[in-house]
Amino acid sequence: MRSTLLAYVLALAALLALTALAFTVGRYPVPIGQLIDLLIGKSQALPPTARTVLFEIRGPRVLSALLVGAALAAAGTAYQGMFRNPLVSPDILGVSTGAALGAVGAIFLSLGVFATQLFAFGGGLAAVALVYWIGSRMRGHEPMLALVLTGVVIGTLLGSAIALLKYLADPYNQLPAITFWLLGSLAAIAPQDLAVAAPLALAGLAPMLLLRWRVNLLSLPDDEARALGVDTRRLRSVVVAAATLMTAAAVAVSGIIGWVGLLIPHAARLVVGPHFGRLLPLSMLIGAAFLLAVDTLCRTIAPIEVPPGVLTALIGTPFFLWLFALSRRGW
Amino acid sequence: MLEVDSLAFGFAGRVVGQGIGFTLAAGEVMCVLGPNGGGKTTLFRTLLGLLPPLGGTVRVQGAPLEALTRTEIARRVGYVPQAHVGTFAFTVREMVLMGRTAHLGAFASPAARDREVAERAIASLGIEHLAHRPFTEISGGERQLALVARALAQDPVLLVMDEPTASLDFGNQLRVLDRIGELARRGIAVLFSTHDPDHAFLCAQRALLLAEGRALEVGAPREVIRPETLRRMYGVAVRIVDAGNGQHACLPEPAPR
């Protein structure tokens, strides 16, 4: 219990420190003193350029990193518990691939930024709905196995549709846009995008928080969970819907960002164990802090922006291996 | 407590067993014996409401199983599955607390009262020293006891145990059978399956012999476990030895030389 509390405190401290750092560094450095001025309500004392940078450029970007990181980590946590498998990520039922196909389709049709986000969001939801609908009709199989297998094959089908669109796309205008979307980026997220994505992600988070005790039982074999009084079919569909909503909302604004949903829940589980009510908040704190750290590096280490998809693994792998070596706990 | 009447069970389109009828009173222990593939597990899944009956009725405390919700069944019938390793390292205490789920609202987490019930269940099986250990890291026998504790935390009137002694060493088998007797003395009805007829002699008041999906015989172990019923079920020659102190045991007939 005390180690759980310590983990929360450390993760929160790291998150706050990283947030402060993220606001100060960049092409236009803002001294920490000006940031403190802002926090204690003396924003009038700031130079106008600093105000623009903090409120209109860095603010939305920092918030996006926090939102997307926390949402992907939360969805990964729920999926891994539910599939009784520490190697699944939020993409397992096709949400990312569906979102990618939606976005790529919108870019291919030159529909504009808003439509791209909308198509990505809808594509993610539609892909999971399709996988769930087919998977739950595969009677006579273990239900989770049927879902995973359906998710994998539908994922490859959508993947080939994406490949076809890339092949057909205009190589000078559309193909670069498609490639950048698939690499993911937090650079172009506007405050109004956040105003839509954040409530959607929160709407996905709410059922997970409310059902946090019952979700534990989904890690048991199906018969056992049912014999303990859980309507597993219904609970699973609620959790899948919630996790999908969170992931789709995040991916629609950020594009594909891998790694976070797969390995951050692990890292958190190594620290506080698999109990969902304790795991979910820590997972979200670490996910938010991690993606913020990655994105801050993305925009500062080189004269040009580095896509976050490149850095997540580069930073995440040593971090995870270090944590893994340190811990003595099983999954 | 438990009334089973002309029950047919199995899967849609495939009948595994039929014509099963028996009753079990509070504090009674019934042992289900039968060959591999004889339908024991499918029967148990039906009695737990995990499979719909194909015919006949199952009543628990007078209520037909189909009329009860999952939660209502879980408050009456506890299930002890065969011990599995599990994927995630929940502690034994957390695992036992999961037994309280049927007594909680959909959005609730276990409260102080639930923790007390769980601790009592842990203490009654003598596994307090395991409570903080990860379920994935304890031995098979310890896991079996933890799963019994979880079923007790459900506060059931009937316990259904699927081969509770499978894969346990000799000492742990006897310990688990001993606990079964204790649970019955507390007024819980217990239904368990086993591959060893001696276990029926050791702790059951009644035995159900299940072969090819039909109840060969139902009755007191000493009356229904006979050389000819064992031969019919398992196809081997066995004699029953009376140890003289009221205890009985099965011994294989020596092969003719």
Chai-1 contact restraints between the chains, C-beta under 6 A:
chainA,res_idxA,chainB,res_idxB,connection_type,confidence,min_distance_angstrom,max_distance_angstrom,comment,restraint_id
A,R84,B,T87,contact,1.0,0.0,6.0,A-B,restraint_1
A,L210,B,F107,contact,1.0,0.0,6.0,A-B,restraint_2
A,W213,B,S109,contact,1.0,0.0,6.0,A-B,restraint_3
A,L217,B,M98,contact,1.0,0.0,6.0,A-B,restraint_4
A,S219,B,F88,contact,1.0,0.0,6.0,A-B,restraint_5
A,D223,B,L50,contact,1.0,0.0,6.0,A-B,restraint_6
A,E224,B,P81,contact,1.0,0.0,6.0,A-B,restraint_7
A,R226,B,L50,contact,1.0,0.0,6.0,A-B,restraint_8
A,A227,B,L48,contact,1.0,0.0,6.0,A-B,restraint_9
A,A227,B,Y79,contact,1.0,0.0,6.0,A-B,restraint_10
A,L228,B,A74,contact,1.0,0.0,6.0,A-B,restraint_11
A,L228,B,M98,contact,1.0,0.0,6.0,A-B,restraint_12
A,L228,B,T101,contact,1.0,0.0,6.0,A-B,restraint_13
A,G229,B,R70,contact,1.0,0.0,6.0,A-B,restraint_14
A,G229,B,T71,contact,1.0,0.0,6.0,A-B,restraint_15
A,G229,B,A74,contact,1.0,0.0,6.0,A-B,restraint_16
A,G229,B,T101,contact,1.0,0.0,6.0,A-B,restraint_17
A,G229,B,A102,contact,1.0,0.0,6.0,A-B,restraint_18
A,D231,B,R70,contact,1.0,0.0,6.0,A-B,restraint_19
A,P274,B,F88,contact,1.0,0.0,6.0,A-B,restraint_20
A,P274,B,F90,contact,1.0,0.0,6.0,A-B,restraint_21
A,H275,B,E94,contact,1.0,0.0,6.0,A-B,restraint_22
A,R329,B,A89,contact,1.0,0.0,6.0,A-B,restraint_23
A,G330,B,A89,contact,1.0,0.0,6.0,A-B,restraint_24
A,G330,B,T136,contact,1.0,0.0,6.0,A-B,restraint_25
A,W331,B,F88,contact,1.0,0.0,6.0,A-B,restraint_26
